Amino acid sequence: MKSNEDTFKPNTVFERFHHQTRISISDRALLAGFLMLWLKHYVVPTPRHEVIVANVVYPAVLLAHEKSISLLKAMVADIQSGLRALAKSLCQVEAIVDS
């Protein structure tokens, strides 16, 4: 069975995507992207290895369009989650076995 990979000649220009490379991304879209990363990293409790979750996209777009939203609930939830994990780790009892 023959693969169709590497069938394009070098320097092939794909007209469909060529036009998109000439248009620069808007400042508002760049701001929304930055806010998504910021919300994921600092506000919404998600593991570092996880991709951008859906619950940060809408707030980031609202903030980029200068709409005010409250982030207090998300920040308090993150603090509570961290305190819960800290309390759990401090209260763990390890069994000591005499040999």
N, C-alpha and C positions, 0 to 999 in steps of 0.2 A: 504494500500500500504506500503510495507516494504522498508526502505531506505538501500542503500548499504554502508552507512557510518559506520565507526568503525568495518569493517570486517577484518582488518589486525591485526594479533596477535602482541603483544608487542615485540620489538627488531627485527622486520622484516627488513631485509636488501634488498634494491632495487638495484640489480646489475647494472642497467643502469646508475644510478646516483652515485653509490659508487666509480667508477673510477674517476669521475670529482672532488670528494672531495680530492683526493690525489694530484691533479695537482695544484700547486700554480699559482696565476694570475701573469702575467708578469708585470714588472715595467712600461713598456710603456702603458699597459692597465690601470694600476693604475693612471699614470700621465694623461691619456686622461680623465678618470673619474673625477679626481680633476679639470682639466681644464674646463670640462663641468659645474661643479658646480660653479667655479670661474667666468666663462663667464656669466652664468645665473644670478649670484648675483651682479656682479660689472660692467659688460659691456653692456649686452643686456637688454633693459628696459622691464622687465617682473614682474608681481606681485609676491610677495613672496610665495603665496600659490600655484602657478602654477607649474606643473611638468616641467622637463627639456624639452625645446622646440627643435624642429628639427633644427632650425637655429644655434644652438650652438654645435651640434654634429660634423659637418664637420670641422669647424675651430679648435675645440679641438683636433681632430685626426690629422689635419695638424700640429698643434703646437707640439703634442706629437711625431710626426715623424720629428721634427726639420725643418719644412718648415716655412719660414717667411711669415706672412700675416699682413695686415694693419687692426688694430682695431680702427683707428681714426674715421672713419665714424660712427661706432656704438657708440663710446664714446661721440661724438659730438651730435648725435641724442638723447642720454640719457640726456645729459646736457640741450639741448633745450627743451626736454619734461618736465624736472623738472622746468626750468625757466618759461615755458608756464603755468604750473599748479600753480606756485607761483604767477605769474602776474594775473592769473584769480582769485585766492583767494584774492589778495590784492585789485583788482578793483571791487569786488562785492559790489553792493549797496543794503543795507538791508532797507526795508521799515519800518519806525517807525510809529506806530499807537498810537495816543493819546487816552487814555481811558476816 
